[in-house]
């Protein structure tokens, strides 16, 4: 299957195509729960994003690994390709939201309602 569009958008498109549906489903399932926990959610996402971005920037800038320039936009934030920052943001978002929604599902008894609905 061929993808259309500039090759420089491939990495960003792959990240958004992979994470977008998961994050969307999480919000469809529990937007009210996520909004109620907004401050905790943001902090729990941004701390690992900052750490992972700093470590990744260090690794890239010391030559430990590289990002293929032909599939990247070439936009850097403090020496980090923007796609890497977006990857860390989307990954951390999926994990943190998943944990919050899992805990809420178990505590609220929603898992029993879901099971009854599916059977």
C-alpha positions, 0 to 999 in steps of 0.5 A: 500500500502506498502512502501519499504526501511528502516523505518528510511527514511519514514519521509524524503521520505514523505516530499520529496514525498509531496513537490518535485512535487510542487516545480518541477511544480513551476520551470517548470512554471516559472524558468526564473522568479524564477532565475531572483528573485534569491537573493530575493527568497533565502533570503525570504526562508532562514529567515523563515527556520532559525526562524522555525528551531530555535523555533522547536529545542527549542521545541524538546530540551525542550520536548514540542514535539518529533520526532519518532526516528524509522522514522527519520535518527537520524541526527541532525543539532544543535539539530534539526532533519535533516528532520525538517530542510528539511521540513521547507526548502521545505515548505518555498520554496513552499510558497515563489516561489508560491507568486513570481509566482502568482505576476508575473502571475497577473502583466504580464497578464499570467493569461489571456493567461493561461485561454485562453489556458485552455478554 
